[in-house]
Amino acid sequence: MAYNQKITSLHLDVLKEIGNIGAAHAATALSDLLDKKIDMRVPKVEMVSFNDMMELVGGSENVVVGIFLRIEGDAEGSMFFILPIEQANRFIRRLIHDESFDFKNPPVSELGLSAMQEMGNILSGSYLSALSDFTNLKIYPTVPGLSVDMFGAIISIGLIELSHVGDNVIVINTSIFEDGVEDLETVRGHFFLLPDPDSFEAIFKALGVS
């Protein structure tokens, strides 16, 4: 049995705690970037099947904005941050003060793409830093890649490594919102964490919950 099929609610609770610490660090960095008070929360961490993961983002053919990176070091794997296009547009329009920006209307401005890449750097770096601090594992993110494509095409890179050993993915639900702004303005995305098979065991042994 692959290790990722033995994950319990205790494992997910630990990952949620780590996620919220990472979210707090990311919120501070985003607040500096946007020059306004930003808050982030991780309302839920869950283990889902590949099929359920597809449904979370509206199906494999749904076009989304995706940030992808590899995790290297003592625990290797893949990480994706996926945003619906309208959510990504909302965030980038605020960041670059351009209400005409639209990922669905190429060519997309280099300023907007750079802003999205910077968001990916902040979010992934904050989460992985928190995971590294908790586990004392040396974990390094690669430079994030950015893609606007069908979700199935974006995620297929990480699935190549995992498809032969199991069918589950760790989902870290993430909410990003501005203090004092209506809930409708909240940006909601999903982190998909796909540790390589050996890395599941390394991570949870280091956390003391293996």
N, C-alpha and C positions, 0 to 999 in steps of 0.2 A: 504493500500500500504506500502511495506517495505521502510524504509528510504533510503536504498541504490539505490532505483529506482528514487529518486528525486535529485540526484547529478547533478549539473550544471557545465558549463565551469568555473565559478568563483571558485567553490570548487577545480576543477582540477588544476587551475592556482596556488592556494594556496599550494596545495600538491606538485606541481612542484617546487615552491620556497623552500619549506621545503626540498624536495628531493635534490636540488642543494646545500643547506647548509650542509645537511648530507653528500653529496658526497665530498664536500670540506674537511670536517673533516676526512672522510675515506681516501681520497687521501693523506693527511698528514701522517696518520698512516701507510698506505701501502708504502709510500716513505721511511719511517724509516725502515720498515720491509725488503724491497727489496734493500735498500741502493741506490736508484736511483729515479729520479724525476718522480712521477706518477701523472697523472691528471685523474679526473673523472667528468663526466657530466651526467645530466638527460635530454636528448633531448626531451622526451615526457612523459606525464602522461595521461592515458586514462582509461575509463571505458569500459570493454568488457564483453560479455556474456561468460558463461562457455565454450560453443562450440568454440568461437573465441579464448579464452585463450588456448585451446588445439591446435588450428591451429598455434598459435604464436610459439610453441615449436616443431612443426612438427607432431602433432597428439598424442593421448593418449598412443600409444604403442611405441613412440620414447624413446629410453633410454637416460637419461640425468643425470647430477650430480645435486642433489638438497640439499639445506640446509633449514631445517625447524625449526621454533621455535614458541612457543606460546607467546603472549603478555598478560601480567597480570597487574593488578593495576586498575586505574580509567577508562581505556578503554581496553577491552580485545579482543583478536582475534588471528588470525594466520598469519604468514608471511613466504613466501617461496622465496629463491633466486635460480633461475634455470639457469644453464649454459649448452650449448651443450658440449658433452664430449671433442671434439677437442679444444674448447675454454678453458675448465677447464685444460686439459692437458698442453696447452701452458703456462698458468699462473703458474701452479705448477712446470713445468720443469724449468722455470726461477727462481722460488723461491728457489728450492732445488738443482739447478745446476745439474740436472740429465735428460739428453735428452732421456733416455730409459723409463722414467716413463710413464705409460699408464693406465688410469682407465679401459680400455677394456681388460686388460691383468692381471687378478688376479693370485696369491694374490698380492694386491696393497700394496706398502711399507707403514709402519706406519708413516714414516716421511712425505710422501706425503699426507696421510689422515690428519695428524695433521696440516699440512700447510693449507689445504682446510678448516679445522675447524676454524683455526685462521682467515682466510679470512672472513668466515661467521660471526665470533664474531665481527670483525672490521666493516664490512658493516652494519650488523643489528644494532649493538650498535650505530653507527653514525647516521643512519636514525632515530632510535627511540629517541635518545637524542635530535635531532633537533625537532622532533614532540613534545616531552615533553616540550622543551623550548618555543615553539610557543604557546602551549595550556595551559601551567601551570598544565597539568595533570601529575600525577605520573604514569609513564608507565615503566614496567620492562620486559626485555626479559628473557625467560628461556634459559638454555644452548642449543645452536643449535645442532640439530641432522643432520647427514650427510648420504645421501643414493645415491647409483648409481642404478637406476631402471627405469622402464617405468614411464613416466611422470604421467599417470593416477593413478598409484599405489601411487606415492609420494603425489600427490595433494589431494587424496581422504580423507586424515585425516582432512584437513581443510574444505572440502566440506560437511562433515557430519553435521557440525554446521549450514551451511547456506542454504542447498538445499531446506529446507521447507519454507523459507521466501523470497527468491529472486533468481535471476540467474545472478548477475553481480559481477565482481571482479575489483578492482583497480590495474592497471598495471603501475609500475614505471620502464620505460626502462632505462638501465644503461650502459654507455660506460666507460671502463677502458683502458687507454693507457699511453704509456711511451713517455715523451717528446723527439721529434726528431726522433721517429720511424715511419715507414710508416703506413698508415691507415689500411693496411691489417693485421697489428699486433694487432689492437684494439680488446680487449675482450669485447664482448657484451652479456649482460645477462638481465634477467627480474626479478624484484621484483613483487611478487603478494601479495597484502595486502588484507586480508579478515577479516575486523573487525566483531566481533559478532554483531547481529542486534542492540542491544541497544547502542553499542559503536559508530556507525556511527553518531548518534545524539549527543552523548557526545562530540565527536571530533569536529564536525562542530559548535556546540554551543560555545565551548571554543574558536574556531577561529573567532567567530563573523560573520560567513557566513551561519548560519542555516536558 
